[in-house]
Amino acid sequence: MDKRFPLTTAFAEAIVTCEPLKNEAAVQAARTAIIDWLACAFGGAQDRTTRILLETLPAGSGNAVIIGQERRTDALTAALVNGHAGHVLDYDDVHSSVRGHPTTVVVPALLALASDIKISAERLIAGYIVGLETMARLGLSLGMKHYENGFHATATLGTIGAAAAVAHVLRYSLEETAVALGLAATHSSGLRLQFGHDAKPYHAGMAARAGLISARLAKAGLGGASDFLDNPIGFFSAFAFGEEHPRAAIESWGSPWQIVSPGLTLKAFPCCTASHPVAMIGLQLHQEGLRADTIDFVTFTFPPGGDAALVVTNPTAGIDARFSAEYVFAAALIDGALRIDHFGERPVREDVMAIARRIRRRHDETAPRLSNDPKTRFVIADVRLADGERLTRDFKGLPGLNDPTGKFRDATGDHPAVSAVPELVRTMLSEDDLYRFLNVLGQRLT
């Protein structure tokens, strides 16, 4: 251990030397999460913005798969496009310690790596678990102001998580790993002001690409600071705003693995995670038979910070409606479901917005501020009806999926060309298994 930089060195050592494959619960959770993410990536493969990236960005020759496309490209372009596609529907998983979306950054970087270097499927899974652990531990160590002051943790932590995943898979030295992490930290960027815009999913793609670049450059010998966690003008100084808990980056590493506890939330709805409790209340009221035309007014009560990501109150199209608590509630109440087509390019429906405009938000300032603890998340809906009656409904925590197989079938139209993907992910072990898996991913479904 380099005594000059004890925290960064310990962090690098944890990344390189840990053995996640020994934990069966972590491995199974990783396989399930990859299936879920692939549903999102196939669903986003034909999105308008994914096509923009493919048509605009310079792409080199290579054998890297673009998911849902019958073409190959260079690894860096594939990492970017696949990361974007996996996040563009906002249907991909979320992790409370990260306060963001780890899989859509780490897995695309590793899939791109596998196109250039032979690795086994087991090593890819191990790298994914480590990349997620890296993002989660950094999220815990930064505190809450990083996100609340405007950074998008998927991007800022994702670059480092992706670099860590590559370093683990390729068994970098401690020095190479520390430099890769520092280079990745230099790439860290992404602002929440992009929520509701095309640029938000681009954050995931650019983080996957930047993490892979950082790892490659460190291995090639490009020098850089190897003390990004220890330096007085390093990562914490720049990003934590005085709320850092540095030891949280390494304490209890892998005990338990963050992919196991608190674990990922696999999304049931293709919209911002913070809107899901609101969606559940809307669906409940639909099941109870509440008619939208009987509603006079609705008030949502959140904990302080509970709606920070819900930056849109009056959406114009389904894209920005993903970040509108008002729209999500109204659509769930009226239609009794939230589908991908609720959040597409079309203008929002007037019947939905007629209810959305009758909703206001407030915060319970006596409640604990939203934190990494899921118990701090809640929404209370106070519904006032036209006849004067009042209804109160609440939802605590986050809903989620246990088995994403149905989500995968729905997102891919149950297309026979990729119907074997879930089983491949659940069973793949070897280099040959991963090769077959990558070939299936390159199937065009439209």
N, C-alpha and C positions, 0 to 999 in steps of 0.2 A: 504493500500500500504506500502511495506517495503521501508522506506526512504533511507536505505543504498544502495539499488539497484534500483533506480527509473526507468531506461529504461527497464531492464529485467522484473520487476514487471508489468509495464504498458503493455509490450508485452504479458506477460502471461495473464493478465486481459483481453486484447482485444481478445485473442484466446478463453478463457473460456466463456466470457459473451456475445459475439456478437451473433446476431440472423439472420443469412443469409437467413433462410427460409422465412423471411418477404419480401424479394426482389425477385419478380417473375422473373425478367430478369436474375438474377443470377442463380436461380433454373433451368430455361429453358436452359441457356447456359451450365450448369453442365450436364443436361440430354443429350444434344447433344454431348458434349465432351466425355461422357462415351460410347455412341454408337460408336463414331469414334475410341476411344481407343480399344474397344472390337474387332473391325475389325482388328486392328493391332495385338492384342493378339491371336485371332484365326488364323490369317495368320502366326504368328510366332510360333505357338504351335508345329508344326512338324519340325521346323528348326533343323539342325544338332546340333547347340550349345545348344538349349533347351533340346534336348535328352541327351547331355553330362551332363548337370546339373542334370537331373532326374536320370541318371544311376550312377553318381559319388558321389553326395553329400549324406551324411547320412540323412535319412528321418524317422521321428517318426510316430506313429499312430495318427490319428486325422480325422476330418471330413471336412477339408479345401479342397476346389475345386482347381484342376489344370485345367485351362481353356483348352478346347479341348482335354482333356484326361479322360478316364474312370477310374479314380483312385482318391482316397482321401489321404491326408497326414496331417502332422502337420501344424499349421498356419504359422510358421516361414519359413518353406520350401516352402509353397505355395506362400507366399509374394515374396520370392526371385525368384522363377521360373516364376511366372506370370509377375513380373516386367521386367524380362529379355525378356520374350516372347513378351511383348507389345512394346519393344524398338528394338528388333533384326532386324526388317526390316527398321528401321529408317523412319517409315511411320507415327509415332505418333505425336501429336500436339506439338507446341512450343509456348512459351510466351516470349515476348520481355523483360519484367522486370526481368524475371528469367534468360534470355539468356540460356534457356534449356527447358526440357520436364517435366512438373509437373505431368501430369495425370498418367504416367506410373510408378510413385513412389507412389503417394498418394492413388490411387484407389486400387492397389494390397494389400497395408497394411490394408485398410478398409475391403476389401473382406475377408481377412484372419481373421481379428477381428470378423467379422460377423459369422464366422464358430464356434467360441468358445463362443460368448456372444450374446444373442438375442438383436438385435437392429432393428429399423424400417428402411425401405428404405429411408424415409425422413431424418432420422438421418445420414445415410451414405452419402447422398447428401450434407447435411449441413457440415459434416466433410470434405468432399472433397473440398467444396468451401473455408473453413477455411485453409486447408492444402495448397491449391494453393495460397491463400492470404499471408500466412506465407512465402512461398518461394519467392513470388514476392516482398514483402516488404523488405525482407532481400537482394534480388538482387539489389533493388534500393539503399539500404543503403551501399552496399559494393563498389559501383563504378565499373569501367570497368577493372581495373588491375587484379582483382580476376580471371577472365576468360582469359585475355590476357597473364597472367603470367603462365598459364598452368593448372588451375583447371577446372574440368568439373562440372558446376553448377548444373546439374541434380542430381549429386551424393552428392555434398557438401551441397547444400541447401535442397535437397530432404529428407535427414535423418531427418532434423528438421521439414520440412513440414509434413512428415508422423507422427512424434511424436505429433505434434500440432493437427493433424486431430483426432488422437485417444484421446488425452486429451479433445478435444471439445466434441466428441461423448459421452464419459463416464463421462463428467462433473467433471474433476479433480479439486482439490483445486488449488489456486494460487501457493502454495509452491510445490505441486506435479508437476504442469505444468512446473514451472521454473526448477526444477531438471530434469524432462524429457527432456526439451530443452537442458540443459547443457550436459546431457548424450549423446543426439543425436549429439550435436556439437563436442563432443569427438570422435564420430564415423565418422565425416565428412571427406570424402576422395574421390579421383577419379581424375585422371590426363588426360588431353586431348591428351597426347602422345599415348593413347590407341585408338584414332579415327582411323578407318580403320581396327581394329583388333576385334577378338571375344570378348575381354574384355570390349569393349565400352558398349554394352547393359547390360553386367553383372553389370555395375555401377548402373543402375536403380534398378535391383533386390536386390543388396546388400544394397542400400539405403532404400528400402521399408522394408526389413528385419530389418535393424539396427534401423529404426525409431520405428518399433513395439516393438523390444526388449527394447529400451530406455524407452518407455512409460510404458511397463509392469514392468520393474525393479523399476522405480520411484514409481509406485503404490504399489509395494510390500515392499517399505521402504528402498531400496538401496540408500544410501546417495550420494550426489554429489553437486558440486558448483551450486548455484542458482543465479549466476550473470554473465552469459556467455556474455551478451552484455555490461555490466558495467565494468567488470574486466580489469585492464590495460594490462593484458596478456591474454585477452579473445579472442572472435571471431574476432573482428575487427582488433586487433593487429596482429593476425596470418594470416588473409586472405585478408585484404583490401589494404595492401601496401600503406598506407597513404592517400587513396582516400575515406575513409569512410564518410558517411553522416548519423550519428546514428539516428537522429530524423525521417528520412525517414522510419524507421522500424515501426513507430506507427502513423505518421501523416496521417490523412484522411483515417484511417483504415476503409475499407468497404464503403467509400464515394468517388467515386463509388467502388464497388467490382472489384478487378483486373480481375476476370473472365468475367466481362462486359466491362470494359474499362481499358487498351487497348484491353483486350480480348485475347483469344487464336487464333492462326492460325492453322486451321485443314489442314493437308498436302494433296496436290493434287498428289504428286509424292513420291515414296518410296526411298528417298535419302536425303542427308543432306540439311537442310533448306537453307543454304547459297548458294546452287547451284540452287535453284528454279528460281530466276530471269534469270539466264543463260538458264535454261530449257525453259522458256517462249520465249526467243529470238530465240532459236533453233526451237521451234514449229512454231513460226511466219514465219521464213524463209522457213520452210518446206511447210507451207500453201501458201507461195508466189511462190513456185515452184523452189526454188534454189536447184540446183543439187550439191551434195558434190564434184563431180569430177571437178567442175569449180572453187573451192576455192584454192587460192594460200597460203593465210596466214590470221590469225585472231588474233586480239589483244583485250583482255578484260581489261577494266578499272574499278577498284573498288575504293570505298573510303578507306582511311587508316583503316585497321582492317577488311575490308569487306569480305575478303576471309580467315580469320584466321582459320576457321574450315575446310577449304578445303585443307587438308594437303597432298593430293595425286595428283600428276601430271601425273604419268605414271603407272596406275593400271595394275595389272596382272589378276585379277578376279573381278567378279561383286561385291564382298563384299567390297573391298577397293575402287572400282569405285564409291561407294556412296559418297565419299568424294573428288571426282575429278570434278572440273568445266569443264575440257576439255572433259572428257568422257560424262558427262551429256549433254553438248551442242551437241556433235557429234551424240550421240544416238538419241536425240530429232530431230535433223536435218534430219538424214537418215530415221528413222522409223516413225516420226510424232507422237510418243507416248513414254511414259516412264512407263514401267510395272514392276511388281515385278520380272519377269524373266530377266530383264535387269541387276539385281543386285544380282544374285544368285551365286552359287559356281563355275559355269563354267568359263573357261578362257574368257577374253574379246575378242570380235570379231576383226579381223584384219581390216575390212572395217571401223569400228568405230575408231579404234586407228590410222588409216592412217590420219584421220582428226584431231583427238585429238593431234597428234604430231605436227601439224602445228599451234598450239595455244600458245600464250604467255600472261602473265598477267603483268599489271602495276597498279600503284596506283596514283590517283589524290591527290597529297599532299596539294593542295589548298582547297580541299573539307573538310567539317566537318568530324571528325573521327566517325566511326560507333558507335552508342550509343543505348540506349533504345528507342530513338525516331525513329520510322519507317521511317521518312522522310530522315534520313541519309543513308538509304540503297539504293544502285543503282548499276547497271552494264551497261556499254556501250560496245557494240561489234563493232569493226572496221574490216570489212571483205574486204580483197583485193582479187579480182578475177584474174584468170590467164590471162584474156584479158586486165588487167590494171584497170578495173572498180572498184570503191570502194563503199561499202554499209555501212551505219551506222544505228544501231538499239540500243535502250536502253529500260530498264525496271526499274521502281522505285518501292520501297516497296516490299511486299511479296504477291504472289498469295495464294489463299486458297479456302476451300470449305465452303459453308453455310449449306449444308445438307449431312451428311455422309451416308445416307441410301444406296445409290448405292455402295459406297465403302465397306460397310459391306456385301452386297450381293456378290460383286466381291471377297472379301477376303475369304468368306465362301463357295464359289461355289453355292450360293443360296440354301444351304442344308436345307431341310425341318425340320431337328431336331432343328435348331436354328433360323429359319425364324421369330419366334415370338419375338426374343430378342429386336429389336428396339422399338416395341410397348410396351413391358414390361418396358423398361427403361423409356419411356416417361410417363408412367402412374403409376409406382409402388410407394406405399405410406407406407404400413404397414409392420409388421414383416412377416406376411404370404406372402405378395408380394415378399419380399426379399428372403424368403426361396424358393419360386418357381423359382425365377430368378437364384439363385445359382445352383439349380438342373439342369437347362437348360444349364448353362455354362459348366457343366461337360460332355458334349456330344463329343464323338470323331467323327470327320468328314471324316476320311480316313479309 
